[in-house]
Amino acid sequence: MFGNYSLYIGAIKNNNSLKLDYKKLENGQINESSQSIFISKDEILPRDAVHKINASQKEIDKTYISTLLMSDDTKLVKRNLSKRLKDYATTNLNNEFDIAISKNKLFETRHYFEATGIDYIYSTFHILNSFIEKNPYTNSLIVLFFNNKGYIVILNSKGQIQYAKVVNFTTFESVKNTKFYDNDVIGQKLFDELHFFEVTDTINSVINEFYKTTNDVFIEEIRFLYTVKQLDENQIDEIKNELMLDVFYHPISIEEELFELVKDKRQHKSFIIPRKKRSKNRTKILLTFLSIIIVVLVGYLTIPLKELMQENKALNEKKEVVVQKEFSLPNHVERNLIIKNKVKDIFDIIPFDVVLKQLEITKDTSTITADFLSDDIYIKTMQPQLLKLYKDSKVDFEEKKDVVYHGVIENSGAKQVETKMKIYKETYITDEFIPIIRVTEQLETLFPKDTKINFKSSFKSDVITFNYAVSIVVKDPKVFFDIIDRLNNELYSIHISYPLTFTNTEAGIQIDFILQFHQPK
């Protein structure tokens, strides 16, 4: 796979970070290696990581990127049965089993790397199986701890997988959100103790579950594989004494095991096929060869060289104009931030003694429906601030009910907001047209689970625009601002548009708006 001069990038997504493992190779041998870590809390590849990876790919033609499934709830399926599965992607694990993952889960991982491309996607079970093939054990229960999950297999007397399961463990972030968390030191101690009890309980449950299904295999030992050491020797001894089995605790390098999988020429186990690599040298040779043929044809046809150059110049100028149009996509970062700031400004104006019922914002106007404790709050507190945002602002109070005034504030003539934003058009992904179905699937990954995203219309101008109606119910307006931050990390032109409405309901704050996705024709 690796040529005379290649670059391998292993990209491992953890809960809150992305680790890049770089290996430069010459004639298949590593001559330089390095690692980088980026903060990555969302399901979007960080922009600085995108620039670093793409710069490396531009420098070295044969760059191969590999990763593990981000939502790895894979299942092991007998090879003779895997082809019958619908809505699942499958790939080989070993001679006995294939691995199956839902196509939606596989799409999540591919989408994460859409800005850079991805060549190989594996399951953590591939890592575990690779370890077993190099270290054959029998009658063993083996657990690989990775990303707050446990990947468990039980091997029979022939060293074959008899049982497989994925279990989830409590995350450190979950512990931080409990009332028992006071500081990082106490929180870490609490997390370590909780992890120990969860591991012990899980192993007990798995063994009991396994023995209910078979009488042919007797577990003689347990082996834990870890990337980050979370159990100490005393805890290992406790598990050993409680289960009355030998327990071993091994470190494992996910990065090196992943690299070995990619290097294996004998069999292809990735869920996807690697991208075809371009060769700059071959391209230069081809262009030179074509240039010679063109010159010969020109001479043969006795076309004046000057005339040919003028025609080529005009053609190139025409092409340059077209290319420039291709990248004239709306600056989604700027548009999203204008809306974000406008919403924040209006929220900041509403005092504590005013209960907001509904806020509707258009490009030039806004309407605030609220309950007021007194009829002079608007004049004294709100109107002076609203007139900094709008040319005109007025209120209309309905009949007073009890001690509450129900009023509607109408604001019009939005004042121009000057922004000096960097335009990110050079980083937009524009190499292919994306159909509506794929755009919709991509948008669904950017919003909370219960968000309603409905395609409404499309239109063509200099670019193609898809319009979506989005509706979401949240407990805290901060979720809306988090969504904007997530959109701004995208390398596509996706922005919120008007009208934008916040409505107080019994279920929470219902937010409705138009979402626009732009791409070249």
BALUMRO-635562 format. One record per residue (C-alpha): x, y, z. Coordinates in steps of 0.02 Angstrom, whole numbers, plus 32768, in hexadecimal, padded with zeros to 4 digits. Layout:
N
XYZ/...
//
This chain:
521
800080008000/8085807E8035/80F080BE7FA6/81A280FE7FA0/816E81988003/80CB81928066/807681DC80FD/8007817D8176/7F9081DC81EA/7F36817C8272/7EA681E882B3/7E5F81AB835A/7DC58206839A/7DB381FF8457/7D25824A84BD/7D6882FC84BE/7E0182F7844F/7E4882BF83A8/7EF4826E83A4/7F56826C8300/7FE281ED82ED/8057821E825D/80CF81A3820C/813A81D28174/8175813B8114/81FA811C808F/81F480758036/817C803680BA/81EF8062814C/81C680E881CF/8248817481CD/81E881F78230/815481F682A8/80F782778311/805182918369/7FD68321837E/7F3E833483EE/7EAA83A883CD/7E1383D38438/7D7A838483E5/7CDE83808450/7C61838583C0/7C4783098334/7CA2837E82BD/7D588376828B/7DAF840F82D9/7DDD8495825A/7E95849A828E/7E9F83DD827A/7E5283ED81CC/7ED7846B8197/7F6483FF81DB/7F27835F8187/7F0083B280E0/7FA9840A80DE/7FFD836080F7/7F948313806B/7FC383A07FF6/807B8387801E/807C82C9800E/801082787F87/800881CD7FD6/7FBB81FD807D/7F4E817B80D0/7ED881A48160/7E8F811F81D1/7E1A81248266/7DA780BF82D7/7CE980C882D5/7CAE81588341/7C0C81038377/7C4E80528384/7BBA7FE683B2/7BEE7F628335/7BB37EAE833B/7C107E10830C/7BB17DA7828C/7BDA7CFD8244/7C237D168197/7B9E7CAC8142/7B147D1B818C/7B5C7DCA8179/7B217DE380C5/7A6C7DD080FC/7A727E6B816A/7A177F038127/7A437FB78151/7AEC7F7B8193/7B9C7F8D8150/7C087EF3816B/7CC07EC9815D/7D307E36818A/7D727E17823A/7DBE7D69822D/7D997CBE81E0/7CFF7CA7824C/7CAF7D52825C/7C857DF28200/7C637E988258/7BBF7EF3823B/7B997FAB825C/7AFD800E822E/7B1780788192/7AE1811481F3/7B6D80F88273/7BEB80DF81E7/7BAD81808196/7BCE81E08238/7C8681B18231/7C9781D68177/7C41827D8190/7CB982AC821D/7D49829E81A1/7CED82E6810B/7D5B83828108/7DFA831980F6/7DC2827280B1/7DE081CA8104/7E2F812A80C1/7E1580A58146/7D90808E81CC/7D9F7FFF8248/7D427FC082E2/7D947FB3838C/7D707EF9837C/7DF17EF882EF/7E717F37836D/7E3F7EB383EB/7E417E278369/7EED7E5F832B/7F307E5283DD/7EE57DA383F0/7F307D67834B/7FDD7D9E8384/7FC37D5C8435/7F5A7CBD8428/7EFD7C9284C9/7E7F7C0B84F3/7DEE7C03856D/7E047CBC858F/7D957D5385AB/7DEA7DEC855E/7DB07EA18572/7DF57F368512/7DCD7FDA856C/7DC1806D84F5/7D5B810F84F4/7CF480DE858D/7CC0803B853C/7CF37F888559/7D087F1784C0/7CF67E668503/7D197DBD84B4/7D1F7D0E84FE/7D927C8F84A8/7D747BD384A9/7DF57B4884BA/7E2A7B618403/7E457C1C841A/7DA97C4583B4/7D2E7CCE83E3/7C967C7F8437/7C457D1D847C/7C527DD8845A/7C047E7284A7/7C1A7F2F84B9/7BF37F808562/7BF180378597/7C45807E8632/7C228122868C/7C8581B58648/7CE9823086B1/7C7982BC866D/7BE1826386B8/7C37825C8762/7C5D83178758/7BA3833B8744/7B7282E087E5/7B588333888F/7BEA82CE88D6/7C6983298869/7CC783B188C9/7D6C83C0886C/7DD8836387ED/7E3883018871/7D9D82BF88CB/7D4582AA8824/7DD2823F87DE/7DD381D2887B/7D1781BC8870/7D24819287B7/7DAE811087D4/7D4880B9885D/7CAA80BB87F3/7D0B8075875D/7D507FE787C8/7CA37FB48806/7C597FC08757/7CE37F52870F/7CCD7ED08797/7C107ECE8784/7C1B7EC786C6/7C937E3386C5/7C247DD4873F/7B8B7DF686D4/7BE27DC48632/7C227D20867D/7B757CF486BF/7B247D21861A/7BA47CBA85BA/7B8F7C1D8625/7AD37C238607/7AF17C0A854D/7B7B7B87854B/7BC47AF785AE/7C557AD48538/7CCC7B60856E/7D137B7D861B/7D647C288636/7E107C138684/7E557CC4867F/7E287D7A8663/7E937DF78603/7E757EB38607/7EC17F1F857D/7ECE7FD985A1/7F078078854A/7EFD80DF85EB/7F208084868E/7E8A80958702/7E9C7FFC8773/7F2B7FE587EF/7F797F428828/7F0E7F3788C5/7E6F7F46885F/7EAB7EC187E6/7ECC7E4F887B/7E1D7E7288BE/7DCE7E408818/7E3E7DA58814/7E087D7088C3/7D507D9388A7/7D457D338803/7DC67CB18834/7E187CC0878A/7EC27CFB874D/7EB67DB28719/7F387E0886AB/7F447EC28682/7F9A7EEE85DB/7FBD7F97858A/7F937FA384D0/7FBA8029844E/7F1F804D83E6/7F8880B98371/800780308349/7F837FA98336/7F22801982BE/7FC080378259/7FDF7F7B824F/7F2F7F60820C/7F4B7FDE8181/7FF47F918154/7FAE7EE18144/7FAF7EBC8088/7F667E0E809A/7EB57E4280C4/7E487EDD80BE/7DE17EF3815D/7DAF7FAA8151/7CF87FDA813E/7D28804980AB/7DA080438017/7E3380BE801A/7E2E81547FA7/7E9181517F05/7F3281B47F15/7F6F82307E95/8024823A7E60/806C82E67E3C/80FA829D7DD6/808582387D69/801882D07D4F/80AE83387D18/80E582B27C9E/803682A47C57/802683607C43/80D083697BED/809E82DC7B77/7FF983307B4D/805183D67B30/80C683857AB1/803283377A55/7FD983DF7A50/807184387A0A/808683B37984/7FCF83BE7953/7FD8847B794E/806D847478DB/801C83F1786F/7F7C8453785B/7FE184F4783A/7F7E855778B8/7FDA85F678E8/802585E17996/7FF9869279C7/7F418678799D/7F4085D57A00/7F8D862B7A98/7F0B86B67A90/7E7F86377A8A/7ECA85D87B1D/7EDE86797B7E/7E2786A67B63/7DF385F77B94/7E5C85FD7C32/7E1486A67C61/7D66865F7C49/7D9285C97CB7/7DD8863C7D3E/7D33869A7D45/7CD485F87D59/7D4785BA7DE4/7D35865E7E40/7C77864B7E39/7C83859B7E7D/7CCA85D97F21/7C5786707F3B/7BF886197FC5/7BA2867E804E/7C11869680E7/7BB086288160/7C1B865681F6/7BF4870E81E4/7B3A86F481C8/7B29867D825B/7B8586F382CF/7B178786829D/7A7D872282CE/7ACF86E0836D/7AFF879083A5/7A5487D7837A/79FB875283E3/7A74876C8474/7A5C8829846D/799F881A8478/79A787998504/7A1B880C8567/799C889A855A/790F883785AA/7911885B8668/78E987DE86F2/783B88268710/78068801865D/77D28750862C/77F6872D8574/776D86CD851B/77AA86D88469/7833872B8404/782A87358346/78BB877D82E3/78C287A8822A/794B880081C9/790988B081F0/788D8897827E/786C883C8320/77D1881D838A/77D887FD8445/773F87B5849A/774D87B78558/76FB87D08601/772C886E8662/771B888F871D/7702894A86FB/76DB89B28662/77728A258672/77F8899D8667/77FB89AE85AB/780F8A6C85A9/78918A738633/78F989D98612/78DA8984856C/78B58A0984E9/795B8A6984FC/79BC89C884DF/794E898D844F/79658A3483F5/7A1F8A0D83ED/79F289778381/795A89BB8322/79228A6382DC/78748A508326/782E89F283BE/777F89F98407/771489938480/765C89678481/7612892D8528/757688C58530/74F988D085BF/754C88B48667/752E880986B5/754988018771/75F388528790/763C882686E5/763C888F8647/763E882B85A5/7699888D851F/76E08880846F/777C88E38440/779489078386/78428937834C/7868896C8298/78F489B38230/79858948826C/7A2589AD8272/7AB589718208/7B3289078265/7BE489188228/7C4B88798230/7CFD885981FE/7D00879E81EA/7D8287378190/7D3186E180F9/7D4E862680FE/7D2086038049/7DCB85B88023/7DA9852A809D/7CFB84FB8061/7CE9844B801B/7CB184627F66/7CF683CA7F0C/7C4D83797EE9/7B93839F7EE4/7B38835A7F7D/7A8483207F5F/79F5834D7FD4/79F182A3802B/7AA982AC805C/7A9A83628093/7A0583368101/7A6482A3814F/7AF983148170/7A8E839C81C1/7A3D831C8235/7AE782F58280/7AFF83AC82B0/7A6183BF8317/7A1E836D83B6/79C382C883A1/790C830383A2/79258396832B/78A9839F829A/790283C881F7/789083D4815E/78C7840080AE/785D848F806A/78A484D07FC6/793D84F27F5D/7971857D7EE7/7A0185A77E74/7A5E864B7E66/7B1B86527E62/7B1385B87ED3/7A9285337EFB/7A35854A7FA0/79CF84C98000/79538510807D/792084AD8118/78A084D181A0/78EB84A48249/788B849182ED/78D884618394/78A08465844A/7927848D84CC/792F84AE8585/79B585348578/79D285B584EC/7A8C858B84FB/7A6884F18490/7A3F856683FF/7AE585C08410/7B408519841A/7AED84E68376/7B2D85858323/7BDE85618360/7BCF84B18319/7B9484F38270/7C24856E826B/7CA084DF827A/7C5A849081DC/7CB9849F8138/7C1584B680DB/7BB1855780C8/7B2485348144/7ACF85C2819F/7A3085F081FD/79B9866781A5/791B86C781CE/789586BE820F/78D5868182B7/785986628345/786D863683FE/77CB85FE8451/77B485D18509/7752852D8515/772E84AD859E/77B184388551/783684C0854D/786F854784D5/783A851E8423/78B1856983A2/787E857282EA/78EA85B5825D/792085A081A8/79C585498186/7A1F856480E1/7AA184F28091/7B03853D7FFF/7B7284E57F80/7BB685097ED1/7B5084DD7E37/
//
